Structures are given as structure tokens and as C-alpha cells.
Amino acid sequence: MENNRKGLSLKYRPQSFDEVIGQDVMVQIIKNAIKMDRIPNAYLLTGIRGVGKTTTARIIAKAINCKNSETLEKKCEGFCHCEAITNSNHIDVLEMDAASKTGIDDIRELIDSAKYYPTSAKYKVFIIDEVHMLSKQAFNGLLKTLEEPPPHLKFILATTEVKKIPLTIISRCQRFDLRRIKLEEMISFLKKISEREKAKINEKALMLIAKASEGSVRDALSILDQAISTFNVLGEEINETSVRTMLGIADRSRIIDLVRFVIDGDKAKALADAQEIFDLGADSKLVLQDMLEVVYLISRSKSFGKIENDLTVSESESDLIFELSKNIDFSYISMIWQFILKGIEELSFVPNHFLSFQMLIMRLVHLKDLPSPEQVIEDALNSDTRGIADSNEKKDDFNEINPGTIINKQASAKTQIKSIIQEKAEDIDRNPKILEKKQEVEKLEIINSFEKLVQITNDKKEIELKFDLERNVRVVKFETGKIDISFNEKLSKNFVRSLTEKLKLWTGERWIISLSKETGKNTIFENKETHKKKLLQEALESEVYKKIKESFPDAELNEVEEIK
């Protein structure tokens, strides 16, 4: 006897807009466009796998070709184009899988058929699934037809990776991002399907399936189908334990216990619990992902208080998590999070997942014994600094290096210069001749250095000028009223004219900007980058950093900032 049974994902595939779940905004926009006869040349549907892109494309094809105006609201029951489109055998609705037909020849064949009018339908519709898989040449071949297709032709493109599609293609389409289905909507949908299938399944089991699907309707229906086939044969109720066993997911309460043993530093109980979870058939990677979720919930509880009104967390679990969050530092939680992430990464290249999992548990247990980063830094600063430099330079070198920051050696020199400048300024202010003319020039700027010029552009919020002066201009010679410069190819075209006008406005004098053939000094930006690299190298060679590395081998110093 022939078995014609369909999987649930095919059996309950939406056939009209009113059956589409979780995409209300998109559905309303498309329905309005069709009613007003404002159908775009091309649609672009994006979203994760199994969220309904191809299904929506077929519904659009049916809606714009159906003779029954009620098709927008409900499934067409009459003799029409809809049934043939549903069965993927309508002569005027062509579906192409770009994952297998990626070349220019495939697109050329499609475009050649575009010039012919539809045989029986109002519109000829080309549905291209996984369009991001097309080659560059294929995209180029599609461009012109996509921009100005014949009036009888409509394109519907579907993709899971919209970033791989050229912007020239995206700009020619009306784009809709199909969102993941919310947990509540998914549970409600699965409940209706299980009732239609006369399957007994409790609410917690449905929640597990909905979470495992990660917002994909197709994945959710496939998991539900598997659960019904596996556990509902004798008419028994499918419960949470059954679904966990099927998916290889450990019980949340066991995961919370495991995290608690890790936080308490109880190695024996942690390893025993890990062994029991593994013996029950749980997958090591899924267990680590569940541990990440528990760590997140602990962080959330510590930051915002006890978790309430969350469908994914029961009352008892919320109580356990809240108790764990009370006596734990946020920095320690963050360290656990980082170690688990590293453990998940390790699973991708180790042959025995469970051994790697146990090793991670032992590392997590001993994590509490390690000093905090603050303690390591404090110990390093208070330790003997012998070996850094000779006795005459020891103080300067030690002051020069601080964890995460570098103090400029010339700080004291800058202070002295600043003091001298202030004294000179006071002398000028006391000069009677200067005082007589002070009011006349108080609104004019005195620009006696290139650095002063850059500072004024910053104060005046001349962002473009400041950018060019710092990055694209090399000073050959600077004197009041005249600047000799060289520049790179990125310099703005109107730079010289703009700077000349601004200098006249700011100083009341005419300035000459000359372009020199000499290379000139490094740009301000180049000097800053060179200085940063020097500071970073000095920090990396310091004793403090070496001691931090001994305690935290994975630590890296990426950037150094000066204390102003």
C-alpha cells in the first residue's frame, strides 16, 4: 500500500495570507499593494531558514494571478491558477533554486523566456530561491531585466544571507525582512497543530520545541512531527522529559545545579553531575549552551532582581537563580561566561567532546581560586621592580608603566613649558602698549604655529578643515602669514581656498598657502600613530605586563592610553 503521508511542515504550509503567522506588517503591506494595483517589479524576501520566504513568494504569485478577489484573505477554493502554483507546476510561475543553478547561462535562459507573455495567468512570475548563491556574472546579467522588466513579469527573490547580494540588486527590489516567530506565537501555533493531529502534548514540551526551533516554523513543525512519531504511538502524552531526551537537552534544573557546584568550587559534585547529565544522553555542546543561558540569567537577576513574567523560566528556577546571584561578583560571572565560550570553541576540533567538557568543568571549578585582574595588578604594582632598569632609571620606568595606561615621560616638561607660557602671557598683559590695543584685537586669533591652527579649527568646529590638516597635510614651513605644505591625494579639492578664507576671517590678515615639492614633516595623525605604537611596545616589555601574563596567559594588551 502506497504511503502518501506528508510531514507536518508540508501538510500545514500556509496557502493564503491569513495563514501566515508572525509577519503581520509584511502581509498587510503586500495585500494593500495588490488591492491598489501598485505591485512592484520585484520583491526581496529575507530571513532565517524555515521562516516562510518561499511559501510567501508562492502566496504572492497566487494573489496577483488569482481571479477570485477573496484570495487575499483566505485560500482559493475554485478552479483557478492557485492549485497549480501550490503544486509548483504552473507554466507561468517559474521557480529556480539558485543554490544549484548559479551561472550566467541559467540566468540567460530565464531572461530569454521573460520576453514571452504569460500563457494563461495575468503575470509571469519568476521565484529565485537562495538568490545570494548566484555568481557575479549572473547578478550582472539579471540587473537590467530586474530594473525594467516587461509589464507582464514580476520577480520574487528569497535569501537567507542578504549581505551577499549586491546593493545594485537590493535597490531594485521592495525588501521585506521576515522576522523570527516569537516564543508565545510559536507555542500557540504548535498547540493548534497538535490538536489537529490529535496528539497529546503538554505546555512545557511545546515550549521546549519552540525554543529549540529558534524562531523557525519549519524547524518547529519538524521537531513536533518527530516527537509525535516517537512518543505518541500508544496515545500517551508527550511530556517535557520525552522532548529533552529526543533533542539531547539536559533538564534546566540539572544545569542550574551544575553551575551552582562550579560557583561553590565543589569539583566532586560538579564532575558527578556532569557525568550523570552525559549518561542521560545530553549533548556536550548543548549542555554548554544551556550553561551559558543560566549564566546569563544569573547576570540578569543580579542586575535587575528576581526574574518574573518570563515564560522560559519557572518560579522554582527563578528562585534558584536569584539565590545564586546574591553572593557572586559580576566580574566572576563574566569570567565564567568567557571560559564557557572558549570551551564551546574547543569542541569543534577535539575528538572526544565529553573529555573536553569534563576538562572545562575542572577549569571552571578552579577559576574561583584565581586572583581577580584587580588583585593581580595590585600585586604587580606592589612587587619588587628589580630588573626593570638600573637604579637611576628605575623610578622613571616604573612611573612610565601602569596597567592599561602609560604616563608620558615628558609630563613634567610640559608642566614647565605651560608655566613659562603663563608667565610670558602675564608680562604681555602688564605692557601698557599692549593694553591700549587689546580691545581692538580681542576678537582676532593669533596663529603662530601649525598646532595652534589645528586647535582653532577644532574650536571653530571646522571639521573638514581639521581632518585635512591632521591627516592629509605635511608642513614644510610655517610662519605667520605664510604656510608651505605638501599633501597626499586624499586632500579636499577646495582645501587651499577654504583655509585661506578662514585664516583671513580669523586673523584679519591675508595668508599665503604655498604647495611645496618637498616632502615635509609627518602628518599629525602619523605622529599620533607612531607614538601609540611606541607606548604599546614599552608596555608589552614592562615587568607589570609580564606578571599579568603569568597569571592570565590568554590576556592581551591591544591599546594604551596616556593620562592627560
C-alpha positions in Angstrom: 0.0 0.0 0.0 1.4 3.4 -1.0 2.2 5.8 1.8 1.2 9.4 0.9 1.7 10.8 4.3 3.3 14.3 4.3 5.5 15.8 7.0 3.8 18.4 9.2 6.0 21.2 7.7 4.5 20.4 4.2 1.0 19.5 5.4 0.5 22.8 7.2 2.3 25.0 4.8 0.3 28.3 4.6 -1.7 28.6 1.4 -3.0 32.2 1.9 -2.0 35.4 3.7 -4.3 34.7 6.6 -2.5 31.5 7.4 0.9 33.3 7.6 2.0 33.7 11.2 4.3 36.3 12.8 4.6 38.6 9.7 1.6 40.8 10.1 3.2 44.1 8.9 4.6 42.5 5.7 1.3 40.8 4.9 -0.7 44.0 5.3 1.7 46.0 3.1 1.6 43.4 0.3 -2.2 43.0 0.5 -2.7 46.8 0.2 -0.3 47.0 -2.7 -2.2 44.3 -4.6 -5.6 45.8 -3.8 -4.4 49.2 -5.1 -2.7 47.6 -8.1 0.7 49.0 -7.1 2.7 45.8 -7.4 6.5 46.4 -7.5 8.7 44.9 -10.3 10.5 42.8 -7.7 10.2 41.6 -4.1 13.2 40.6 -2.0 12.3 38.3 1.0 15.0 37.8 3.6 15.1 35.9 6.9 16.4 32.7 8.6 15.8 29.2 7.3 12.3 27.9 7.7 10.6 31.3 8.4 8.4 31.2 5.3 10.2 33.0 2.4 9.5 30.6 -0.4 6.0 30.0 0.9 5.3 33.7 1.0 6.6 34.0 -2.6 4.1 31.4 -3.8 1.3 33.1 -1.9 2.2 36.4 -3.6 2.3 34.7 -7.0 -1.2 33.2 -6.3 -2.6 36.5 -5.1 -1.6 38.6 -8.1 -2.8 36.0 -10.6 -6.0 34.6 -8.9 -9.3 35.5 -10.4 -11.0 35.4 -7.0 -10.6 38.7 -5.2 -11.1 37.0 -1.8 -7.8 35.1 -2.2 -6.0 37.9 -0.3 -7.9 36.9 2.8 -8.4 33.2 2.5 -7.4 30.1 0.5 -8.9 30.0 -3.0 -11.3 27.0 -3.4 -12.3 27.5 -7.0 -10.8 26.3 -10.3 -8.0 28.8 -10.7 -4.3 29.2 -11.1 -3.8 28.7 -7.3 -3.7 24.9 -7.2 -1.1 24.7 -10.0 1.1 27.3 -8.3 0.7 25.5 -4.9 1.9 22.2 -6.6 4.8 24.1 -8.4 3.6 23.1 -11.8 2.1 26.3 -13.2 3.6 27.1 -16.6 3.8 30.9 -15.9 5.3 30.7 -12.4 8.9 29.5 -12.6 10.8 28.6 -9.5 14.6 28.5 -9.7 17.0 27.2 -7.0 20.0 29.5 -7.2 21.9 27.1 -5.0 22.2 24.6 -7.8 21.8 27.0 -10.8 24.3 29.7 -10.1 25.8 30.6 -13.5 25.1 33.2 -16.2 23.8 30.6 -18.5 21.0 29.7 -16.1 20.0 33.4 -15.8 20.3 34.0 -19.5 17.8 31.1 -20.1 15.5 32.7 -17.5 15.8 36.2 -19.1 15.2 34.8 -22.6 11.8 33.4 -21.5 10.9 36.7 -19.9 10.0 38.4 -23.3 7.1 35.9 -23.8 3.7 36.8 -22.5 2.1 34.5 -19.9 0.2 31.6 -21.3 -2.8 31.7 -19.0 -2.1 33.9 -16.0 -2.1 37.7 -15.7 1.5 37.8 -14.7 4.5 35.7 -15.4 6.4 35.2 -12.0 10.0 34.2 -11.5 10.8 33.0 -8.0 14.5 32.7 -7.4 15.3 30.9 -4.1 18.7 31.4 -2.3 19.4 34.2 -4.7 22.7 35.1 -2.9 24.3 32.0 -4.4 24.3 33.4 -7.9 27.7 34.3 -9.4 28.8 37.8 -10.0 28.2 37.4 -13.8 24.7 36.0 -13.1 23.8 39.1 -11.0 25.1 41.4 -13.7 23.0 39.5 -16.3 19.9 39.9 -14.1 20.4 43.7 -13.4 18.8 45.3 -16.5 15.8 43.0 -16.6 15.2 43.4 -12.9 15.2 47.2 -13.2 12.9 47.4 -16.2 11.1 44.1 -16.6 8.3 43.8 -19.1 4.9 44.8 -17.6 3.7 41.2 -17.6 6.7 40.0 -15.5 7.3 40.0 -11.7 10.4 38.8 -9.8 10.4 37.4 -6.2 13.8 36.8 -4.7 14.4 34.9 -1.5 17.6 34.6 0.6 18.9 33.8 4.0 22.1 35.9 3.5 21.1 39.3 2.2 24.6 40.8 2.8 25.9 38.7 -0.1 23.5 40.3 -2.6 24.9 43.3 -4.5 23.4 46.6 -3.5 22.5 47.3 -7.1 20.2 44.3 -6.9 18.7 45.2 -3.5 18.0 48.8 -4.6 15.8 47.5 -7.4 13.6 45.4 -5.1 10.9 46.0 -2.5 12.6 44.4 0.5 10.8 42.6 3.4 12.7 41.1 6.3 10.8 38.1 7.7 11.4 38.1 11.5 11.8 35.1 13.7 8.5 33.9 15.2 8.1 35.0 18.9 8.0 32.2 21.5 4.4 32.9 22.5 3.2 32.8 18.9 5.1 29.6 18.2 3.7 27.8 21.2 0.2 28.9 20.3 0.7 27.7 16.7 2.2 24.3 17.7 -0.7 23.8 20.1 -3.2 24.2 17.3 -1.3 21.8 15.1 -1.0 19.1 17.8 -4.8 19.4 18.4 -5.4 18.9 14.7 -3.1 15.9 14.7 -4.9 14.6 17.9 -1.6 14.4 19.7 -1.4 14.7 23.4 1.5 17.1 24.4 1.8 19.3 27.4 2.7 23.0 27.5 6.3 22.6 28.7 7.1 20.2 25.9 5.7 22.7 23.4 7.8 25.4 25.0 11.0 23.2 24.6 10.2 22.6 20.9 9.5 26.3 20.3 12.8 27.3 21.9 14.8 24.6 20.0 13.3 25.9 16.7 14.9 29.4 17.3 12.0 31.1 15.6 11.8 28.8 12.5 8.3 27.5 11.8 9.6 24.7 9.6 12.1 23.5 12.3 9.4 23.6 14.9 7.0 21.5 12.9 9.8 19.0 12.0 10.6 18.6 15.7 6.9 18.3 16.6 6.5 15.7 13.9 9.4 13.7 15.3 8.1 13.9 18.8 4.6 12.7 17.7 6.1 9.8 15.7 8.4 8.8 18.6 6.3 9.1 21.7 2.6 9.4 20.7 2.3 5.9 19.1 0.4 4.5 22.1 -1.7 7.6 22.7 0.4 8.7 25.7 1.0 12.3 26.5 4.3 13.8 25.2 6.0 15.5 28.2 9.0 17.7 28.8 11.3 14.7 29.6 10.4 13.0 26.4 11.3 16.0 24.3 14.5 16.6 26.3 15.6 13.0 25.6 14.8 13.3 21.9 16.7 16.6 21.5 19.6 15.7 23.8 18.9 18.6 26.1 19.6 18.4 29.8 17.0 19.3 32.4 17.3 23.0 33.2 17.3 22.3 37.0 20.3 19.9 36.5 22.1 22.6 34.6 21.5 25.1 37.4 22.8 22.6 39.9 25.9 22.1 37.8 26.6 25.9 37.6 26.0 26.1 41.4 28.6 23.4 42.0 31.0 25.3 39.8 30.4 28.5 41.7 30.8 26.8 45.0 34.1 25.2 43.9 32.8 21.7 44.5 34.8 19.7 42.0 33.5 16.2 43.0 29.8 17.2 42.8 30.3 19.1 39.6 32.1 16.2 37.8 29.5 13.7 39.1 26.6 15.9 37.9 28.3 16.3 34.5 28.7 12.5 34.2 25.0 11.9 35.1 23.9 14.5 32.5 26.1 12.9 29.9 24.8 9.4 30.8 21.2 10.6 30.2 22.1 11.3 26.6 22.7 15.0 26.6 25.0 16.5 24.0 28.1 18.3 25.4 27.8 21.3 23.2 24.1 21.8 24.1 24.9 21.5 27.8 27.5 24.2 27.5 25.0 26.4 25.6 22.4 25.8 28.4 25.1 26.7 30.9 25.7 30.0 29.0 21.9 30.6 29.3 22.0 30.0 33.1 25.0 32.3 33.5 23.1 35.0 31.5 20.1 34.6 33.7 22.3 34.9 36.9 23.7 38.1 35.5 20.2 39.4 34.6 19.0 38.5 38.1 21.9 40.2 39.7 21.4 43.4 37.7 17.6 43.7 37.7 16.4 41.5 40.6 14.4 38.3 40.6 13.2 37.2 37.1 9.4 37.4 36.8 6.9 37.1 34.0 9.2 35.1 31.7 7.7 32.1 30.0 11.0 30.4 29.7 11.8 30.5 33.4 9.7 28.7 36.0 9.1 30.1 39.5 11.4 27.5 41.2 14.2 28.1 38.6 13.8 31.9 39.2 14.2 31.4 42.9 17.4 29.2 42.5 18.9 31.7 40.0 18.2 34.6 42.3 19.9 32.9 45.3 23.0 32.2 43.1 23.2 35.8 42.0 23.2 37.2 45.6 26.8 36.2 46.6 28.7 36.4 43.4 30.7 39.2 41.7 29.8 40.3 38.3 33.4 40.1 37.2 33.4 36.4 38.3 30.2 35.8 36.3 31.9 37.4 33.2 35.0 35.1 33.6 32.7 32.0 33.7 31.0 33.2 30.6 34.3 33.7 28.7 35.6 30.3 29.8 32.4 28.5 28.6 32.6 30.3 25.3 36.2 29.2 24.9 35.1 25.6 25.8 32.4 25.6 23.0 35.0 26.7 20.6 37.4 23.9 21.6 34.6 21.3 21.0 34.9 22.0 17.2 38.4 20.5 17.0 38.8 17.9 19.8 38.0 14.2 19.0 36.4 13.4 22.4 33.7 16.0 23.3 33.0 14.7 26.8 36.6 14.7 27.9 36.9 18.3 26.8 33.6 19.0 28.6 34.9 17.5 31.8 38.2 19.4 31.5 36.3 22.6 31.2 34.3 21.8 34.3 37.5 21.3 36.3 38.9 24.6 35.0 35.7 26.4 35.9 35.8 24.9 39.4 39.4 26.2 40.0 38.5 29.6 38.4 37.4 30.8 41.8 40.9 30.2 43.3 42.5 32.5 40.7 43.1 36.1 41.8 40.9 38.8 40.1 42.5 41.1 37.5 42.4 43.9 40.0 44.3 41.8 42.6 47.0 40.8 40.0 47.5 44.4 39.0 47.8 45.5 42.7 50.2 42.7 43.5 52.3 43.6 40.4 52.5 47.2 41.4 53.5 46.4 44.9 56.1 43.8 44.0 59.8 44.3 43.7 60.7 46.1 40.5 64.2 44.7 40.3 65.4 44.0 36.7 63.4 46.8 35.1 66.3 49.1 34.8 69.3 50.4 36.7 68.8 52.2 40.0 69.0 55.7 38.4 66.2 54.9 35.8 64.1 52.6 38.0 61.7 55.3 39.2 61.1 56.8 35.8 60.5 53.5 34.2 58.1 52.3 36.9 56.1 55.5 36.7 56.1 55.2 33.0 54.2 51.9 33.1 50.7 51.5 34.6 48.2 48.7 33.9 46.2 49.8 30.8 47.7 53.3 30.8 51.1 54.9 30.0 52.3 58.1 31.6 54.2 60.4 29.3 57.8 60.8 30.2 57.6 64.5 29.3 54.7 65.3 31.6 56.9 67.3 33.9 58.5 69.1 30.9 55.0 70.0 29.6 54.2 71.5 33.0 57.3 73.6 33.0 56.6 74.9 29.5 53.0 75.7 30.5 54.3 77.7 33.5 56.7 79.7 31.3 53.9 80.4 28.7 51.6 81.6 31.6 54.4 83.9 32.9 55.0 85.4 29.4 51.3 85.9 29.0 51.1 87.8 32.3 54.1 90.0 31.2 52.3 90.9 28.0 49.1 91.7 29.8 51.1 94.2 32.0 52.6 96.0 29.0 50.8 99.4 28.6 51.2 99.5 24.8 49.6 96.1 24.5 46.7 97.0 26.8 45.9 100.0 24.6 45.3 97.8 21.6 43.8 94.8 23.5 40.2 95.7 22.8 40.8 96.3 19.1 42.1 92.7 18.5 40.4 90.7 21.2 38.1 89.0 18.7 41.0 88.2 16.3 43.1 85.0 16.7 46.9 84.8 16.9 48.1 81.8 14.9 51.8 81.3 15.4 52.1 77.5 14.9 50.6 74.7 12.9 49.3 73.1 16.1 47.6 76.3 17.0 45.9 76.4 13.6 44.6 72.8 14.1 43.3 73.7 17.6 41.4 76.7 16.2 39.7 74.6 13.5 38.6 72.3 16.3 37.3 75.2 18.4 35.5 76.7 15.4 34.0 73.3 14.6 35.6 73.3 11.1 35.6 69.5 10.9 36.6 69.1 7.3 39.5 71.5 7.6 40.7 69.9 10.8 40.5 66.4 9.2 42.6 67.6 6.2 45.2 69.4 8.4 45.7 66.3 10.7 45.7 63.5 8.1 46.4 64.9 4.6 48.8 67.9 5.1 52.5 67.8 5.7 54.1 71.1 6.9 57.3 72.1 5.1 57.5 75.6 6.6 55.2 77.6 8.9 55.3 81.3 9.6 52.7 84.0 10.4 51.0 84.9 7.1 52.5 82.1 5.1 52.4 78.3 5.1 54.4 75.9 2.8 52.8 72.5 2.6 52.9 69.2 0.8 49.8 66.9 0.6 48.6 63.5 -0.3 46.0 62.5 -2.9 43.1 62.5 -0.4 43.3 66.3 0.3 39.9 68.0 -0.4 39.8 70.0 -3.7 38.7 73.2 -2.1 41.2 73.0 0.9 43.5 75.9 -0.1 40.7 78.3 -0.9 38.7 77.4 2.2 41.7 77.6 4.5 42.8 81.0 3.1 39.3 82.4 3.6 39.1 81.2 7.1 42.5 82.5 8.1 41.6 85.9 6.7 38.4 85.8 8.8 40.1 84.6 12.0 43.2 86.7 12.0 42.2 89.8 9.9 45.3 89.3 7.7 45.9 87.8 4.3 47.6 84.4 4.3 49.5 82.7 1.5 49.3 78.9 1.2 52.1 77.5 -1.0 52.3 74.0 -2.3 55.9 72.7 -1.9 57.7 69.9 -3.8 59.5 69.0 -0.5 58.0 66.0 1.5 57.7 67.9 4.7 57.1 66.6 8.2 54.9 63.7 9.1 51.2 64.4 9.5 49.7 64.8 12.9 47.9 61.6 12.5 51.1 59.7 11.6 52.8 61.1 14.6 50.0 60.0 16.9 50.0 56.5 15.5 53.8 56.2 15.8 53.5 57.4 19.4 50.8 54.9 20.2 52.9 52.0 18.8 55.8 53.2 20.9 53.8 53.3 24.1 52.3 49.9 23.4 55.7 48.3 22.8 57.0 49.8 26.0 54.0 48.5 27.9 54.4 45.0 26.4 58.1 44.9 27.5 57.3 46.1 31.1 57.5 43.8 34.1 54.0 44.6 35.2 52.6 43.3 31.9 54.8 40.2 32.1 53.4 39.4 35.6 49.8 39.9 34.4 50.5 37.4 31.5 51.8 34.9 34.0 48.5 34.9 35.9 46.3 35.3 32.8 48.1 33.6 29.8 45.2 34.5 27.4 45.2 38.2 28.3 46.2 40.5 25.5 47.1 44.2 25.6 45.7 45.9 22.5 45.8 49.6 23.3 47.5 52.1 25.6 46.1 55.4 26.6 48.1 58.4 28.1 46.9 60.1 31.3 46.4 63.7 30.4 
